[in-house]
Amino acid sequence: MKDFSYITNSHPAFIESLYQEFVKNPAGIDQDLRKFFEGFDFAVANHAGAAVNGQTAVAATAAIDWMKEIRVYRLILGYRNKGHLLAKTNPIRPRKDRGANLELSFFGLSDADLDTVYQAGNLIGLGATSLRNILDHLQKCYADKVGIEFKYISDQKKIDWLTNEMERKFNTPVPITQKKRILEKLNQGVMFEKFLHTKYIGQKRFSLEGGETTIAALDAIINVAGNNDVQEVVIGMAHRGRLNVLANVMGKTYEQIFSEFEGTADIDQTMGSGDVKYHMGYGSEVQTADDKHIHLKLMPNPSHLEAVDPVVVGFARAKADVLYGSDFDRILPILVHGDASVAGQGIVYEVLQMSNLAGYYTGGTIHFVINNQIGFTTDFDDARSADYCTSAAAMIQAPVLHVNGDDAEAAVKCAEIATRYRQEFNSDIFIDMVCYRKHGHNEGDDPKYTQPQLYALIDKHPNPREIYTQYLMENGEADAQQLAKEMEKKFWADLQERLDEVKQHPLPYKYQQPELVWKSLRKATEEDFVASPATSISEEEVRSLFNGLMKWPSDFQPLKKVEKLLQDKIKLLETEQKIDWATAELMAYGSILCEGNIVRMSGQDVKRGTFSHRHAVLRDENTNAEYNRLDHLQEKQAAFRIYNSLLSEYGVLGFEYGYAMANPNALVIWEAQFGDFCNGAQTLIDQFIAAGEQKWQRQNGVVMLLPHGYEGQGPEHSSARMERFLQMCAELNLVVTNITSSSNLFHAFRRQLTWPFRKPLINFSPKANLRNPGTYSPVSEFTTGGFRELIDDAFVKDATQVKKVLLCSGKLYFELADKQQKDNRNDIAIVRLEQLYPLPYRQIDALYKKYSKATWFWVQEEPLNMGAASFLQMNLKNINFGVISRNASAATATGYAKVHAQEQSEIIDTAFGI
């Protein structure tokens, strides 16, 4: 939206000529200027000379003071662009002067012009009217209790839609039935907090006091969503107001919540340790005010603020794909943010950047910010450089509705606009509800230590229910006043019922198909990890999958280099009856797809693979067209969903975790470009992947592929920090593997969906060894058995002659095996530990007895303080073994090729006693 200040300085004849061009060819002039001309009665006519209001268009234009009209138009655009800087959105204290420059003088107007009639009034739906009326209308639309930011939007349809909402619809009266609903939700919100504050003094609850209008706004979103085809709403939020949302939006009974406060909740402790009450998730099915049924999900979350955001959108995408045929209108993600966290946490940027990408699109998210103007004890002036906590919204051209949290009707109208906008344009939109925090960060914290003046104001400030009740009394008609009195009475009656602990009945709930699958699964036991289930397929299936992967359409021309690569794979099977690493991986995915289950994979460069091994999607060398090799394996199969991701670890891994949380029958994989980079997603790994089952009773089968191996590429391209994952292993929470054969990789993927439970799989995948012939497996290993946790040494002929056993995993095995075979060392056995957690104790014990005369060593490439050494020393107590490794180090690896080669050689030589 331009302001046309350059036209203000032009000669009237120039503007006249522009108008004549508009009459002849409206599409030929600037769009905003065209709207200006269209706003005049005389300009509605299609041709010059047509009669308008008794005059011809030519005669009408002669009477126009073009300069003043343009100035008034600039004023209108000014309020659309910057009215939010003046809006009275802060319920507690005056707003900072942000330099809006919306004085009449800035536009070349003055008080003397206030009673002059201007045709520009047509542009805002008033018709020709005085500047006073135009200014008054603009202030009501853009600078009252709501301020809207949308000047950065380039889509004219969105701009027109939003201006129409604000200028033509926003100030229409709220019907009495809706007033009653708003007051009811405010009552519930205030009553709930008052009860908890009375009964559970000093307990943390992160109250919503000061921001109770949130309940009315969320209720409005859900109601409008239900009227606009939404069948499911997925909500992510942090602590503040969570219990209130559970009670008064989600329908969780007071009895359930109170039992958690009392510490008597009947939680299935067999599933883990549990979590504090303001972290737990919940699901319900509610009936809206307009009698629509809608599923609600509140995601469990950790204390790491905004970490739940990508999980919510990933969950929503999975539900859209599985239940709603990728019709994104049917499922709505809502993210409830705090002002300090939405401004300060980088994950918010990552999630926004994902929002319009094909692999992560969810049809738009509604972002609702509970802006209490403070983060723990930090004022907003110290919490951000931007004018608003929501300034990141401009990056994706998402409009922001800033609203005063004390004006419940305005907040509800903003909620309705946001929901309709999301459904209309399937785009993100923000509501920034400015309110306050009645108490400190938690109820035991005294905020006056750091904000004495602010809290002196807050102490005297009435709550939103009191303000709205007073508003109804002062502005309503007789029935509205009666309503306020009735609701006041009902408020106290309801409060007394809660005090008397009158029981509620939990809402009825109908499980969705993926939830039924989750219910059919069970908790894992130690016995489940003694040996893996059979995951083989028939030889006919192997051949069919292989052949399907090696074909492409006749009119498709892959790159010559890729074509030769595939021909070499065909030759390998024909001559040696072996299948290479990349083909085995794709066959695992293909077998799952052919069984009707989803496979979804994302990460940086995953279509090709960082190390150019996968080539799941081919490119035509002439047209650049894509060909997905796994989408054409058989007539009926699931689609292979593979996406090259944005350069994000935290956000993308969170999305995939959320996707896997929604659907237990999906194999969901995230591959790091290098395993080292997973530490950018450490929050997701620590808080969700490692502990989610124990904290929230939520299983998850997400797979992480982390390229790992010491090859002289330096400290950022060697280690996926195996020691960190192993340190987090307990209570059968993860599966950690370092696989050396293509068939074992095949079985590991298939095992993920074969198990009657779900576990995250962390695989330390190879880089250079992707093409090592030692990793290639015979067809027979795909058609029999399953995953092998431990692989004995086939080179050894007589176990009684073995004096030393080298236990190892991953890439190092091949270097040790090369040395063993080159030197014909029959006195040394090399045993591969393919699964590091859960440890295959019984299988290790069996080999320990087999090689009873040998001395055992754990051999690793990593420094002594890294890798699996310390984990095995702590957990593998049933055998005696030494450790051979690099010396302890602060960095994961050297950056010097010669030093690396020398260190690697020393490990091999030490292992072989040289």
Order of alpha helices (4+ residues) and beta strands (2+ residues): alpha-alpha-alpha-beta-beta-alpha-alpha-beta-beta-alpha-beta-alpha-alpha-alpha-beta-alpha-alpha-beta-beta-alpha-beta-alpha-alpha-beta-beta-beta-beta-alpha-beta-alpha-alpha-alpha-alpha-alpha-alpha-beta-alpha-beta-beta-beta-beta-alpha-beta-alpha-beta-alpha-beta-alpha-beta-beta-alpha-beta-beta-alpha-beta-beta-alpha-beta-alpha-beta-alpha
